[in-house]
Amino acid sequence: MNRLVKTVLLAGAAWGALSASAVAQEAAAEPQASTVDDIVVTARRREESLKDVPVAVSAFSSAQLEQKGAADITELTRTAPSLTLQAARGSNSTLISFIRGVGQQDPLWGFDPGVGLYMDDVYVARPQAAVLDIFDIQRIEILRGPQGTLYGRNTIGGAIKYVTKRIDADEPEGQIRASYGSFNQRDIVASAELPFNEKFGISAAVARYLRDGYGTNLNTGNEHYNKDVTAARMSAEWTPTNNLFFRLAGDIVKDDSNARHGHRELAPSPASVYDTNAGAGDRNSVTAKGLSLTGEWNVNDWLTLKSVSAYRDGQTRGNIDFDNLPQPILDIPARYDDDQFSQEFQAVLNGDRWSGVAGVYYLDATASGAFDTVLGLYNANTALSLPPGTFPVGLTTLTAGSVDTKSYAVFGDFSYDVTDALSVSVGARWTHDEKTGTVFRQQYAGIRSPSFGNAGAVLFGAPRTNYTRTREFEKFTPRVSVSYKLNPDLTTYVSWGQGFKSGGFDMRGDAVAYPDTVKGYDPETVETWEIGLKGSLFDNRLNFATAIYDSSYEDQQITTQYPSGSTVASVVDNVGSSSIRGWEFEGRLRVSDNLTVNGMLSYTDAKFDQFLAYIPTGPLNASCPTQPGCFVDVSNQRDFQNTPEWTGSIGATYTHWMANGSNLAFIPSASYRGDYQLFETASPVLDQGAFWMFDASLVWTSSDDRLTVGVHGKNLSDEEYRVGGYVFPGALFGDSLIGYYGAPRTVTATVGLKF
């Protein structure tokens, strides 16, 4: 309660100052400059002005993203508050996402992401191939905080909505964009809309992204951190009557970029952070595709019924070299497979003083995979004192399994305008998840198991884990908000809501090292208070949004991997509780007809109140030295991962209009990220210090808006910063402390043509 009172007092002080500004500018408003363009979003499943939505949401239009030369959604980390989007270790296209400290770094099959990704209205259950390249879109929306009363799948940390374009042309039209840049970057994106008549049309887009590597695998001579991606989308839209609409859409992404092995941070290590000496193999292949059918029926002026049916599947084949040396000291060949079917029915309601959405949702998903943990330095003769020649040098642990998920949900969120200024929203969700997990771990003497090409590998003991089990999870999560219009341009709101993520099974669980792994892990919940203020000031020259929030995080699911004897063991703990408090601001100011300034600033105070970690027997286990291991509260030794205390950005767009009607826009920006840990346990070698990044674009647009020519510079100061890592110390594991780095300085020239 004390935390909530402090939050309210801080909010009151800030709101009072901003409200006073609003009153002052109303009294003496002078339209000295053009207004800032408004953005329409569908965060609440209906079209609303961004500044009127009583939800913490950021929106980026396709024009904004193209003008800045944004390549994929990870670049939004630089401009959206409290956000971390990164490519995962070992791959260019597997997404790691955090919002306000809530997320999921582990992309292994079976783990639910803490931040939901939606392509239009379709929930994407797996992070593989989710680093979406930006092409053929209308906008991207980022919703912060628990989302469940408005969306098909409950997401505990927030949601990212990738909204693609619908056909709106009266006659055939298209566009093509080609780019060339640093590291021999060659990109080409083409899209077209073909309306056959007023009732039926098709659209298609295809993208090809090629780039040489930022570095080299010095062991094999192959490129490292390269890009080789092909993506395509196609849709057919049919409007048989004014009240009916159908859309059939398909998409595919194929990523054949080489495996990313990272950089060895301890000697021997290459001089360049983008080079490696890995010997596990450079082959990597990721494919994801989907098909969806959307139907809308405008029953009358106040009711629209909607159905969204979708199927998606994906395959990943790759290699991760944990030690980054030519020898197979700690190598991980892996494969993942997943598929999902989802069905959602919605009823969207709009009356004179009320509006809302109600829906039911069903998800049937399977995620499976296998990987080897190869310990090439393990000598069975020495370790087990067996006769010479009984086993070859090297030990491999095969981990394989699957998780089947069936999810059922009913959700709804309704708003009522009590007065012209006061509105109340009430929402709720009931979720029932059923998960069946199969986990198998078997050790083999030899380098790699039979599942990954070594037919001569010899069984080494009984299976360490071998079980199939089903668990069910159920939760009711409500949400309430009250919004009040201080004036037509300024809205304040307060909201309270709960988020829920079901439990599951640890796909790496080792029943020898941790027998309770067969029980699985429990759900986690978040309860969030939020107070926000958004709208326009100074005669609509400034659009802004600010919010203060306070979250209580319970039973947080944390994955910990650690060396355990002759293998790498894993524990997924429900560690206890934590508190996350923060403040966010983002705004856009039109200084003059030529100059617009935009920026954001966010503060996150995330702390573990209790962290009950499973500590195995060893030097660090003073609490239960005679047992296999026990749970110990180590909250004073843990911090949130991927959650800097401060993030911010400042940018501008200066447009010079030429006599012939064309224009030249200069778009510089700077972004800041405070220091952050890559894991909950501090690692001085790997943890990233605070840094700035500087970008700039220069874009010329013809008078008819059909031709654009741009030059885009990214990370102009050539900052070296880590976005991921591995920590496996010890001689048996090759003292593997591995860092993965963001992109270096790049410059790209782009030409776009609309026809």
VENZIKA-V266179 format. One record per pair of residues at least 24 apart in sequence whose ideal C-beta (glycine too) atoms are under 6 Angstrom apart, sorted by the first residue. I is the first residue (numbers start at 1). GAP is how many residues later the second one is. D is the distance in Angstrom with one decimal. If there is no record, write none. Layout:
i:I gap:GAP d:D
i:I gap:GAP d:D
//
This chain:
i:3 gap:547 d:5.6
i:4 gap:525 d:6.0
i:7 gap:541 d:5.6
i:7 gap:543 d:4.9
i:11 gap:520 d:4.2
i:11 gap:537 d:4.8
i:15 gap:518 d:5.5
i:18 gap:515 d:5.9
i:19 gap:467 d:5.8
i:21 gap:516 d:5.9
i:22 gap:468 d:5.1
i:22 gap:515 d:5.9
i:25 gap:512 d:5.6
i:25 gap:513 d:5.0
i:29 gap:510 d:4.4
i:31 gap:508 d:5.2
i:33 gap:508 d:5.5
i:33 gap:557 d:5.3
i:33 gap:559 d:5.1
i:34 gap:556 d:5.7
i:34 gap:559 d:5.2
i:35 gap:505 d:3.9
i:36 gap:507 d:4.7
i:36 gap:552 d:5.3
i:36 gap:554 d:4.9
i:41 gap:100 d:5.4
i:43 gap:98 d:5.8
i:43 gap:100 d:5.7
i:44 gap:106 d:5.8
i:45 gap:105 d:5.7
i:45 gap:303 d:5.9
i:45 gap:312 d:4.3
i:46 gap:302 d:5.9
i:51 gap:483 d:5.2
i:51 gap:484 d:4.9
i:51 gap:492 d:5.8
i:52 gap:439 d:5.9
i:54 gap:427 d:5.4
i:54 gap:429 d:4.0
i:54 gap:439 d:3.6
i:56 gap:88 d:4.2
i:56 gap:89 d:5.9
i:56 gap:491 d:4.8
i:57 gap:84 d:5.8
i:57 gap:86 d:4.9
i:58 gap:84 d:4.6
i:59 gap:80 d:5.6
i:59 gap:82 d:5.0
i:60 gap:80 d:4.9
i:61 gap:78 d:4.9
i:62 gap:75 d:5.0
i:62 gap:76 d:5.9
i:65 gap:69 d:5.3
i:67 gap:632 d:5.6
i:68 gap:599 d:6.0
i:68 gap:629 d:5.7
i:69 gap:628 d:5.3
i:69 gap:643 d:3.0
i:70 gap:64 d:5.3
i:72 gap:59 d:5.4
i:72 gap:61 d:4.8
i:73 gap:59 d:5.2
i:78 gap:571 d:5.7
i:78 gap:593 d:3.9
i:79 gap:570 d:5.3
i:80 gap:62 d:5.2
i:81 gap:503 d:3.9
i:81 gap:505 d:5.8
i:81 gap:519 d:5.0
i:81 gap:521 d:3.7
i:82 gap:502 d:5.8
i:82 gap:520 d:4.6
i:82 gap:522 d:5.8
i:84 gap:558 d:4.6
i:86 gap:637 d:4.4
i:87 gap:44 d:5.2
i:89 gap:635 d:4.3
i:89 gap:651 d:5.3
i:90 gap:169 d:6.0
i:90 gap:170 d:5.5
i:90 gap:230 d:4.1
i:92 gap:165 d:4.5
i:93 gap:36 d:4.9
i:93 gap:38 d:4.6
i:93 gap:162 d:4.4
i:93 gap:193 d:5.3
i:94 gap:33 d:5.3
i:94 gap:34 d:5.1
i:95 gap:32 d:4.4
i:95 gap:35 d:3.8
i:95 gap:36 d:5.0
i:98 gap:544 d:4.7
i:99 gap:45 d:5.3
i:99 gap:58 d:4.7
i:99 gap:59 d:3.7
i:100 gap:44 d:5.8
i:101 gap:479 d:4.8
i:101 gap:503 d:5.9
i:101 gap:505 d:4.1
i:101 gap:539 d:4.9
i:101 gap:542 d:4.2
i:102 gap:54 d:5.9
i:102 gap:55 d:3.1
i:103 gap:54 d:5.6
i:106 gap:453 d:4.6
i:108 gap:399 d:5.4
i:109 gap:227 d:5.3
i:109 gap:258 d:3.8
i:109 gap:259 d:5.9
i:109 gap:260 d:4.5
i:110 gap:257 d:5.4
i:110 gap:293 d:3.6
i:110 gap:394 d:5.9
i:110 gap:397 d:4.7
i:112 gap:389 d:5.5
i:114 gap:42 d:5.4
i:114 gap:43 d:4.2
i:115 gap:42 d:4.7
i:115 gap:43 d:5.2
i:116 gap:37 d:5.8
i:116 gap:39 d:3.2
i:116 gap:43 d:4.5
i:117 gap:43 d:5.1
i:118 gap:43 d:4.8
i:119 gap:43 d:5.0
i:120 gap:44 d:5.9
i:121 gap:187 d:4.6
i:122 gap:170 d:5.2
i:122 gap:188 d:4.3
i:123 gap:29 d:5.6
i:123 gap:30 d:4.1
i:125 gap:215 d:4.8
i:125 gap:240 d:5.0
i:126 gap:212 d:4.6
i:128 gap:158 d:5.8
i:128 gap:186 d:5.1
i:128 gap:188 d:5.1
i:129 gap:124 d:4.7
i:129 gap:157 d:5.1
i:129 gap:159 d:3.4
i:129 gap:185 d:5.8
i:132 gap:30 d:5.7
i:133 gap:74 d:6.0
i:133 gap:98 d:5.9
i:135 gap:54 d:4.7
i:135 gap:72 d:4.8
i:136 gap:29 d:6.0
i:136 gap:55 d:4.9
i:136 gap:69 d:3.6
i:136 gap:97 d:5.8
i:137 gap:27 d:5.6
i:138 gap:25 d:4.8
i:138 gap:27 d:4.8
i:139 gap:24 d:5.2
i:145 gap:383 d:5.2
i:146 gap:351 d:5.3
i:146 gap:353 d:2.6
i:146 gap:380 d:5.5
i:146 gap:382 d:5.9
i:148 gap:281 d:4.2
i:148 gap:329 d:5.4
i:149 gap:262 d:5.3
i:149 gap:264 d:4.1
i:149 gap:278 d:3.0
i:149 gap:280 d:5.2
i:149 gap:330 d:4.8
i:150 gap:263 d:5.1
i:152 gap:192 d:4.3
i:152 gap:209 d:3.9
i:154 gap:277 d:5.3
i:154 gap:346 d:5.5
i:156 gap:343 d:3.8
i:156 gap:345 d:4.4
i:156 gap:370 d:5.3
i:167 gap:26 d:5.1
i:167 gap:28 d:6.0
i:167 gap:34 d:4.4
i:167 gap:36 d:5.2
i:167 gap:70 d:5.1
i:169 gap:24 d:4.5
i:169 gap:26 d:5.7
i:174 gap:581 d:5.7
i:175 gap:579 d:4.4
i:176 gap:577 d:5.4
i:177 gap:575 d:4.2
i:178 gap:573 d:5.5
i:179 gap:569 d:5.2
i:179 gap:571 d:4.4
i:180 gap:569 d:5.6
i:181 gap:565 d:5.8
i:181 gap:566 d:5.8
i:181 gap:567 d:3.1
i:182 gap:564 d:4.1
i:182 gap:565 d:5.4
i:183 gap:28 d:5.3
i:183 gap:29 d:4.6
i:184 gap:28 d:4.3
i:185 gap:26 d:4.3
i:185 gap:563 d:6.0
i:186 gap:24 d:4.6
i:199 gap:40 d:5.1
i:200 gap:38 d:5.1
i:201 gap:36 d:5.5
i:202 gap:34 d:4.9
i:203 gap:32 d:5.2
i:204 gap:30 d:4.5
i:205 gap:28 d:4.9
i:206 gap:26 d:4.4
i:207 gap:24 d:4.6
i:214 gap:60 d:4.1
i:214 gap:530 d:5.7
i:215 gap:57 d:5.4
i:215 gap:59 d:2.8
i:215 gap:60 d:4.3
i:216 gap:59 d:5.5
i:217 gap:59 d:5.3
i:217 gap:61 d:5.9
i:218 gap:57 d:5.7
i:218 gap:59 d:5.2
i:219 gap:58 d:4.6
i:219 gap:60 d:5.4
i:219 gap:107 d:4.7
i:220 gap:62 d:5.9
i:222 gap:36 d:5.9
i:222 gap:60 d:4.6
i:223 gap:35 d:5.8
i:224 gap:52 d:5.7
i:225 gap:49 d:5.4
i:226 gap:31 d:5.5
i:226 gap:32 d:5.5
i:227 gap:30 d:5.2
i:228 gap:28 d:4.4
i:228 gap:29 d:4.8
i:229 gap:26 d:4.9
i:230 gap:24 d:4.8
i:243 gap:55 d:4.3
i:244 gap:53 d:5.7
i:245 gap:51 d:4.4
i:246 gap:49 d:5.1
i:247 gap:47 d:4.5
i:248 gap:45 d:5.3
i:249 gap:43 d:5.1
i:250 gap:41 d:4.8
i:251 gap:39 d:5.4
i:252 gap:37 d:4.1
i:253 gap:35 d:5.0
i:254 gap:33 d:5.0
i:255 gap:31 d:4.2
i:256 gap:29 d:5.7
i:258 gap:24 d:4.4
i:258 gap:26 d:5.8
i:259 gap:25 d:3.9
i:259 gap:59 d:5.1
i:259 gap:60 d:4.9
i:261 gap:60 d:4.4
i:261 gap:63 d:5.6
i:262 gap:476 d:4.1
i:262 gap:477 d:5.9
i:262 gap:478 d:4.6
i:263 gap:476 d:5.1
i:264 gap:60 d:3.9
i:265 gap:420 d:5.1
i:265 gap:472 d:4.6
i:265 gap:474 d:5.2
i:266 gap:469 d:5.3
i:266 gap:471 d:5.3
i:273 gap:447 d:5.5
i:273 gap:468 d:5.0
i:276 gap:48 d:5.1
i:277 gap:47 d:5.9
i:277 gap:48 d:5.5
i:277 gap:49 d:5.8
i:278 gap:43 d:3.5
i:278 gap:46 d:5.1
i:279 gap:47 d:3.9
i:280 gap:39 d:4.3
i:280 gap:41 d:3.7
i:280 gap:51 d:4.0
i:281 gap:38 d:4.1
i:284 gap:34 d:4.1
i:285 gap:32 d:4.7
i:286 gap:30 d:4.9
i:287 gap:28 d:5.1
i:288 gap:26 d:3.9
i:302 gap:47 d:5.9
i:302 gap:48 d:5.5
i:302 gap:49 d:5.1
i:303 gap:46 d:5.8
i:304 gap:44 d:4.4
i:305 gap:42 d:5.7
i:306 gap:40 d:4.2
i:307 gap:38 d:5.5
i:308 gap:36 d:4.5
i:309 gap:34 d:5.3
i:310 gap:32 d:5.0
i:311 gap:30 d:5.1
i:312 gap:28 d:5.1
i:313 gap:26 d:3.9
i:314 gap:24 d:5.1
i:322 gap:404 d:5.4
i:322 gap:414 d:4.6
i:323 gap:411 d:3.6
i:323 gap:413 d:4.6
i:324 gap:414 d:5.8
i:327 gap:49 d:5.6
i:328 gap:46 d:5.0
i:328 gap:48 d:3.7
i:328 gap:119 d:5.3
i:329 gap:47 d:5.0
i:329 gap:48 d:5.5
i:329 gap:405 d:3.7
i:330 gap:403 d:5.0
i:330 gap:404 d:5.3
i:330 gap:406 d:5.2
i:331 gap:43 d:4.3
i:332 gap:39 d:5.4
i:333 gap:39 d:5.3
i:333 gap:119 d:4.7
i:334 gap:37 d:3.7
i:335 gap:34 d:5.7
i:335 gap:35 d:5.8
i:336 gap:33 d:4.0
i:337 gap:31 d:5.2
i:338 gap:29 d:4.3
i:339 gap:27 d:5.6
i:340 gap:25 d:3.8
i:353 gap:64 d:4.3
i:354 gap:62 d:4.8
i:355 gap:60 d:5.2
i:356 gap:57 d:5.7
i:356 gap:58 d:3.3
i:356 gap:59 d:5.9
i:357 gap:56 d:5.8
i:358 gap:54 d:3.9
i:359 gap:52 d:5.5
i:360 gap:50 d:5.3
i:361 gap:48 d:4.3
i:362 gap:46 d:5.9
i:363 gap:44 d:4.1
i:364 gap:42 d:5.5
i:365 gap:40 d:4.6
i:366 gap:38 d:5.1
i:367 gap:36 d:5.3
i:368 gap:34 d:3.5
i:370 gap:30 d:3.8
i:370 gap:81 d:5.6
i:371 gap:28 d:5.6
i:372 gap:24 d:5.1
i:372 gap:26 d:5.7
i:372 gap:76 d:5.3
i:372 gap:77 d:5.2
i:372 gap:80 d:5.0
i:373 gap:24 d:4.3
i:373 gap:195 d:5.3
i:374 gap:73 d:5.9
i:374 gap:74 d:5.9
i:376 gap:71 d:6.0
i:377 gap:355 d:5.7
i:378 gap:188 d:5.9
i:380 gap:65 d:5.6
i:391 gap:54 d:3.9
i:392 gap:53 d:6.0
i:392 gap:54 d:5.6
i:394 gap:52 d:5.7
i:394 gap:53 d:4.5
i:395 gap:171 d:5.5
i:396 gap:48 d:4.7
i:396 gap:52 d:5.5
i:396 gap:53 d:5.0
i:397 gap:46 d:5.0
i:397 gap:170 d:4.6
i:398 gap:44 d:5.1
i:398 gap:51 d:4.1
i:398 gap:53 d:5.6
i:399 gap:42 d:5.1
i:399 gap:109 d:5.8
i:400 gap:40 d:4.9
i:401 gap:37 d:4.7
i:401 gap:38 d:4.3
i:401 gap:39 d:5.7
i:401 gap:106 d:5.2
i:402 gap:36 d:5.1
i:403 gap:32 d:5.9
i:403 gap:34 d:5.0
i:404 gap:32 d:4.5
i:405 gap:30 d:5.3
i:406 gap:28 d:4.6
i:407 gap:26 d:4.8
i:408 gap:24 d:4.7
i:421 gap:63 d:5.7
i:421 gap:64 d:4.4
i:422 gap:62 d:5.3
i:423 gap:60 d:4.8
i:424 gap:58 d:5.4
i:425 gap:56 d:4.5
i:426 gap:54 d:5.6
i:427 gap:52 d:4.1
i:428 gap:50 d:4.7
i:429 gap:48 d:4.9
i:430 gap:46 d:5.2
i:431 gap:44 d:5.3
i:432 gap:42 d:4.8
i:433 gap:40 d:4.6
i:433 gap:69 d:4.0
i:434 gap:38 d:5.0
i:435 gap:36 d:5.7
i:435 gap:69 d:5.3
i:436 gap:34 d:4.4
i:437 gap:32 d:5.9
i:437 gap:68 d:3.0
i:438 gap:30 d:4.5
i:439 gap:26 d:5.2
i:439 gap:68 d:6.0
i:439 gap:70 d:5.5
i:440 gap:26 d:5.3
i:441 gap:24 d:4.0
i:441 gap:69 d:5.9
i:464 gap:46 d:5.3
i:464 gap:48 d:4.6
i:465 gap:44 d:5.8
i:465 gap:45 d:5.8
i:465 gap:46 d:4.3
i:467 gap:51 d:4.9
i:471 gap:49 d:5.4
i:473 gap:29 d:3.9
i:473 gap:30 d:5.6
i:473 gap:50 d:5.2
i:475 gap:25 d:4.3
i:489 gap:46 d:4.9
i:489 gap:47 d:4.2
i:490 gap:45 d:3.9
i:491 gap:43 d:5.8
i:491 gap:44 d:5.4
i:492 gap:41 d:4.7
i:493 gap:39 d:5.0
i:494 gap:37 d:4.9
i:495 gap:35 d:4.9
i:496 gap:33 d:5.3
i:497 gap:31 d:5.8
i:498 gap:29 d:5.1
i:499 gap:27 d:4.2
i:500 gap:25 d:5.4
i:506 gap:64 d:5.8
i:506 gap:66 d:4.3
i:508 gap:62 d:3.4
i:510 gap:59 d:4.4
i:513 gap:51 d:4.5
i:513 gap:56 d:4.0
i:514 gap:57 d:5.5
i:521 gap:36 d:5.8
i:521 gap:51 d:4.6
i:521 gap:53 d:5.7
i:522 gap:33 d:5.6
i:522 gap:52 d:4.8
i:524 gap:31 d:4.6
i:524 gap:32 d:5.2
i:524 gap:33 d:5.2
i:525 gap:29 d:4.9
i:526 gap:25 d:5.4
i:526 gap:27 d:5.2
i:527 gap:25 d:4.7
i:541 gap:49 d:5.0
i:542 gap:47 d:4.7
i:543 gap:45 d:5.1
i:544 gap:43 d:3.4
i:545 gap:41 d:5.7
i:546 gap:39 d:4.4
i:547 gap:37 d:5.1
i:548 gap:35 d:5.1
i:549 gap:33 d:5.7
i:550 gap:31 d:5.0
i:551 gap:29 d:4.2
i:553 gap:25 d:4.4
i:563 gap:167 d:5.5
i:563 gap:170 d:5.7
i:564 gap:52 d:6.0
i:571 gap:43 d:4.5
i:573 gap:40 d:5.9
i:573 gap:41 d:5.8
i:575 gap:36 d:4.6
i:575 gap:37 d:5.5
i:576 gap:34 d:3.1
i:576 gap:35 d:5.6
i:576 gap:36 d:5.0
i:577 gap:32 d:4.6
i:577 gap:33 d:5.1
i:578 gap:30 d:4.6
i:578 gap:31 d:5.7
i:579 gap:28 d:5.5
i:579 gap:30 d:5.9
i:580 gap:26 d:4.5
i:581 gap:24 d:4.7
i:594 gap:60 d:5.9
i:594 gap:61 d:5.4
i:595 gap:59 d:5.1
i:596 gap:57 d:4.7
i:597 gap:55 d:4.9
i:598 gap:53 d:5.2
i:599 gap:50 d:5.9
i:599 gap:51 d:4.3
i:600 gap:49 d:5.4
i:601 gap:47 d:4.3
i:602 gap:45 d:5.1
i:603 gap:43 d:5.8
i:604 gap:39 d:5.7
i:604 gap:41 d:5.9
i:606 gap:34 d:4.1
i:606 gap:37 d:5.1
i:608 gap:27 d:4.2
i:608 gap:30 d:5.2
i:610 gap:25 d:5.4
i:611 gap:24 d:4.1
i:611 gap:27 d:4.7
i:638 gap:42 d:4.5
i:639 gap:38 d:5.3
i:641 gap:36 d:5.3
i:641 gap:38 d:5.3
i:641 gap:39 d:5.6
i:644 gap:29 d:5.0
i:644 gap:30 d:3.7
i:644 gap:32 d:4.3
i:645 gap:29 d:4.8
i:646 gap:28 d:4.2
i:647 gap:26 d:5.3
i:648 gap:24 d:4.7
i:660 gap:43 d:5.8
i:661 gap:42 d:3.0
i:662 gap:40 d:5.1
i:662 gap:41 d:4.9
i:663 gap:38 d:5.4
i:664 gap:36 d:5.0
i:665 gap:34 d:4.7
i:666 gap:32 d:5.6
i:667 gap:30 d:4.3
i:668 gap:28 d:4.4
i:669 gap:26 d:4.9
i:670 gap:24 d:5.2
i:678 gap:47 d:4.7
i:683 gap:44 d:5.3
i:685 gap:52 d:5.1
i:686 gap:39 d:4.3
i:686 gap:53 d:5.7
i:688 gap:33 d:5.7
i:688 gap:34 d:4.7
i:691 gap:28 d:5.2
i:691 gap:30 d:5.3
i:693 gap:26 d:5.6
i:706 gap:48 d:4.5
i:707 gap:46 d:5.7
i:708 gap:44 d:4.3
i:709 gap:42 d:5.4
i:710 gap:40 d:4.6
i:711 gap:38 d:5.3
i:712 gap:36 d:4.9
i:713 gap:34 d:4.9
i:714 gap:32 d:4.9
i:715 gap:30 d:4.9
i:716 gap:29 d:5.9
i:718 gap:26 d:5.6
i:718 gap:27 d:4.0
//
